[in-house]
């Protein structure tokens, strides 16, 4: 099993968050979103683990707007 989460650990701006995935034992940390200045947060796997959904300001036209993204996993 793997855990997906959002963090601003290595970000250049406090409001810049990226998604990371890690094995449940804490090994194998991988960053899965990239780009500068984006807020990527609230990731959730689908029940069957085949998709992931998260919110992001990527593609937003107004400050504070968020979009939902769904990706095959």
N, C-alpha and C positions, 0 to 999 in steps of 0.2 A: 504494500500500500504506500501511497505517496500523499503528502500534504501540500496544498497550495495556499499561499498567503501573500499579503501585500506589505511592502516595507519601503521606507525612505532611507535605509541604512547607507547606501553608497551614492545618494543623490546629491546634486549640487545645489538644489533649492529645497527648502523645508516642505513645500507643497508638491514636490515631485515624488510620486510613488510608483513602484514597479512590482510586477508579480514574480514570485519565486516559487519553486517546487523543491521539495526535499523528501527523502525517504523517511518513514516514520521513526527510524532509529537516529535521525539527525544527519545522516551521511548523504552525499550526492547532491548538494545544494546547486541549483541551476536557476539563473535569471531567465524568465520567459517573455518579458516585454522590454522593448527598447525604444529609444527616442528621447529627446530632451524636453523637459517642461510638462510632461503628461502626468495626470493623476489617474492611475490604474488601481482599482480597489474592489473589495467585496467579492473575491472570486469564489465560485462554488462549482464542484463537479456535479454532473447529472447523476441520477441514481445508478445508472449502469456504467458510469465512468467513461463514457464515450465522448462526452462533450464537457466543455467548461464555459461558464458564463461569468462576466465581470462588467463593472461599470468603468467608464473612462471619459475624460474630457477630449480625447482625440476626435477630431472632426467637428467639435462644437463650434458654433458661431458666436455664442454669447458667454461671457464669464459666468461660471456657476452651473452651466448646462452640462449634463452628463448623458452619455449614450450607453446602451447595453450592447455588449458584443457576445456572440456565441461562436465557439470554434470547435471543430472536431478535434478529439484528443487521441 
